[in-house]
Amino acid sequence: MTTQVSSSEKPLSAIELSIGGMTCASCAARIEKKLNRIDGVSATVNFATEKAKVAFPDTVTPDDLVAAVEATGYTAALPPAAHDTPPEQEPTEPDDAAAWRQRLVVCAVLTVPVVVLSMIPALQFTNWQWLALTLASPVVVWGALPFHRAAWTNLRHGAATMDTLISVGVSAAYLWSLWALFFTHAGMPGMTMSFDLLARGNAEPHIYLEVASAVTTFILAGRYFEARAKRQSGAALRALLNLGVKDVAVLREGSAETRIPIGQLSVGDQFVVRPGEKVATDGVVVSGTSAIDASMITGEPVPVEVSPGDSVVGATVNAGGRLVVRATRVGADTQLAQMARLVSDAQNGKAEVQRLADRVSAVFVPIVIGLALLTLAGWLLTGHSVTAAFTAAVAVLIIA
């Protein structure tokens, strides 16, 4: 569904796209930049709500906008018609949050013993490092798979996001540990490793499996809580939409009543509202008198008396007698739909500080990768070993 936006030159159509695949603010910045490159298009992408508000001229079609988003490496879905998506019972937990939780729980169980073994020398039995490798491998390979997949997708499109940093940092720490275990004395029986913030050396006997595992687990925890927060951020909008009815009793052929889905109701149709039922849509009372409870819409605590000729608002409750109402506004034109649009617009809008954060995030990842490479070169040029230089470079990536 598109709407018209007035313009001093040409009328613009406005549409709201649902964006999929975003993992950080830099993703939103990339999509917004791609859309705004299209002639005549003005777009705002909100990472928190995963929505893109786009104003476009008649020379651009919604399919063109979807294609532009998909060319950036993400998915976009056009908004369905209002009658295609009746309000349903909200699930207790969204699917994406449940998926993140599953990965988080498994990885946390595997990560805790890896960290404990790596940090406490007294618990480091003979060949403990191989047990740590066995436990850490599923975390790095399976637990961090969404980050690796997103990093690869972004790489194919010539971009770098926070997933790139996570994937590179975790992979570097893990691959370094593999090298140390198989090609240095770190894999020998009896190797011990202690935790010392001030220790400096060539880093050869050290492995960093606990770093790779812990970083992955903490990031998974962040993604899980982020998914739940996104769900909760739309609670007000879903609550508004759930106020509406799903079907309505329409008068056909005189006084015969036919119950139809709300999406099939048209302007001019007459429908019945029995005591205790919600008014299906905005309209005018044709016959009957009653009291309408509009508290859920207007906040007014006292029911309002209505009679033939009075206007009623959809989603209000008939607290008295039987009413026959003639529909004057349906679908997206109702007061309830307009209220939902106001809430949606408020959620999708961006404060100036958020726009600044998006601009910073767009260049943050390349800068961090550049700093890691400079760190590697700096340590090598100052006479340190390759192992020490590599450790310092990985530390920059992990800290970022």
C-alpha positions, -999 to 999 in steps of 0.1 A, spaced: 0 0 0 14 34 -10 3 69 -1 6 102 -19 30 129 -5 26 164 -17 56 181 -33 63 215 -47 73 199 -80 58 165 -85 36 143 -63 56 116 -46 44 82 -34 54 70 0 59 34 10 72 15 40 94 -15 33 103 -43 58 140 -48 57 156 -81 66 192 -91 72 204 -59 91 227 -66 120 240 -32 129 235 5 123 261 5 94 238 -19 76 210 6 78 233 34 66 243 13 36 207 6 26 197 42 31 226 54 10 218 30 -18 181 40 -19 189 77 -18 211 73 -49 180 66 -70 169 98 -87 140 115 -69 140 90 -40 142 101 -3 146 72 21 151 68 59 161 34 72 156 26 109 177 -3 122 157 -7 154 123 -12 137 138 -28 106 117 -5 84 125 18 55 103 48 48 107 58 11 92 86 -9 96 81 -46 84 96 -79 62 79 -105 93 71 -125 103 46 -98 83 15 -89 82 -3 -55 98 -33 -72 128 -10 -81 132 -1 -45 131 -38 -35 157 -46 -61 180 -18 -49 178 -32 -13 185 -67 -25 214 -55 -46 230 -43 -13 228 -78 2 196 -75 22 160 -84 18 130 -61 14 93 -68 15 64 -47 3 37 -39 28 7 -62 25 -28 -50 21 -45 -42 53 -71 -70 49 -44 -96 42 -29 -93 77 -56 -95 103 -44 -90 139 -34 -122 155 -24 -132 189 11 -121 196 35 -149 202 53 -151 235 87 -148 218 96 -140 182 113 -167 161 145 -148 157 148 -143 194 142 -180 200 169 -189 175 194 -165 191 185 -179 226 192 -215 214 226 -206 201 233 -185 233 225 -214 257 245 -240 238 275 -217 234 274 -205 270 275 -241 283 305 -249 261 323 -216 268 323 -216 306 347 -246 310 370 -232 282 373 -199 301 378 -216 335 405 -239 322 423 -211 304 423 -187 333 430 -210 363 464 -229 360 455 -252 389 428 -268 368 450 -273 337 455 -311 337 476 -329 311 463 -322 276 437 -298 289 442 -276 258 428 -303 235 396 -305 256 394 -267 253 398 -270 215 370 -296 214 346 -274 234 355 -241 216 352 -254 180 314 -257 180 311 -222 194 334 -207 168 320 -227 138 283 -231 147 277 -204 173 293 -177 152 279 -190 119 254 -160 115 283 -136 118 305 -155 94 276 -158 69 268 -121 72 305 -111 68 308 -132 37 276 -117 22 289 -82 29 323 -90 15 307 -101 -18 291 -67 -20 323 -49 -11 312 -38 23 322 -43 59 299 -42 90 302 -51 126 297 -88 116 329 -84 97 348 -74 128 333 -102 148 340 -128 122 375 -117 115 384 -113 152 369 -146 163 384 -165 133 418 -150 139 419 -159 175 407 -195 167 431 -200 138 460 -186 158 451 -212 185 451 -240 160 485 -229 147 499 -228 182 485 -262 191 497 -280 160 530 -262 152 544 -250 186 549 -265 220 514 -252 231 501 -286 221 526 -306 241 514 -324 273 519 -304 305 515 -270 289 501 -244 313 488 -209 307 480 -182 332 461 -150 331 482 -119 335 472 -85 323 508 -72 324 525 -102 308 544 -95 275 562 -120 254 563 -137 220 529 -153 227 540 -186 212 529 -209 240 495 -192 244 462 -201 228 432 -179 226 403 -203 225 387 -186 255 388 -153 237 371 -167 206 345 -185 226 337 -157 251 334 -130 224 310 -152 204 289 -159 235 287 -123 246 278 -111 211 251 -138 209 237 -126 242 236 -91 228 218 -102 197 193 -121 217 184 -92 240 183 -69 209 158 -92 192 136 -91 223 139 -54 226 129 -49 189 98 -70 195 88 -50 226 94 -17 207 65 -25 185 41 -35 213 22 -2 213 16 -5 175 5 -41 178 -18 -33 207 -35 -6 186 -40 -30 157 -54 -57 179 -81 -33 190 -99 -39 157 -124 -66 149 -118 -95 125 -153 -99 112 -186 -80 110 -223 -88 106 -235 -69 75 -271 -64 65 -278 -79 32 -311 -79 13 -331 -61 38 -327 -74 73 -307 -106 66 -274 -106 85 -242 -120 69 -209 -123 88 -179 -114 66 -142 -107 72 -135 -70 81 -114 -66 49 -145 -72 27 -165 -43 43 -170 -14 20 -180 23 25 -218 25 25 -224 -10 39 -246 -12 69 -236 -35 98 -250 -46 131 -233 -39 165 -248 -59 193 -244 -51 230 -209 -58 242 -194 -59 206 -169 -36 191 -178 -12 164 -163 -27 132 -153 6 116 -159 43 115 -195 51 106 -228 68 113 -256 53 133 -286 45 111 -310 30 137 -310 22 174 -298 40 205 -270 30 229 -240 41 249 -205 38 233 -175 32 255 -146 50 237 -122 49 265 -97 27 247 -95 52 218 -101 86 234 -95 79 271 -129 92 280 -141 73 311 -179 78 307 -198 60 278 -213 84 253 -249 82 243 -255 78 205 -286 78 184 -294 79 146 -272 104 128 -244 103 154 -209 93 144 -191 63 159 -154 53 158 -142 18 150 -129 -4 179 -151 14 204 -175 -9 225 -212 -9 223 -222 -8 260 -260 -6 255 -286 -16 228 -285 -29 193 -272 -5 166 -272 -5 129 -242 16 115 -234 27 80 -197 25 73 -181 58 62 -144 49 64 -128 15 61 -93 0 61 -64 25 62 -88 55 63 -102 47 98 -92 67 129 -77 35 144 -55 31 113 -44 67 114 -34 64 151 -14 33 142 3 52 114 13 80 139 28 54 162 47 38 133 59 72 120 72 80 155 90 47 158 106 50 123 117 86 127 153 93 135 167 118 160 197 138 150 219 119 174 208 86 157 217 100 123 251 109 136 256 74 150 246 60 116 272 81 98 299 71 123 291 34 121 294 35 83 331 43 86 339 26 120 345 -9 107 370 1 79 389 23 104 392 -5 129 405 -30 103 430 -3 92 441 2 128 446 -35 132 468 -37 101 488 -6 113 492 -23 147 505 -54 130 530 -34 109 540 -13 138 550 -42 160 569 -59 132 588 -27 123 598 -22 160 615 -56 161 588 -77 177 582 -113 166 554 -122 142 535 -140 169 535 -109 192 526 -86 164 497 -109 153 484 -111 189 484 -73 192 465 -70 159 439 -95 170 435 -77 203 425 -45 184 398 -64 165 385 -81 196 383 -49 216 365 -31 188 
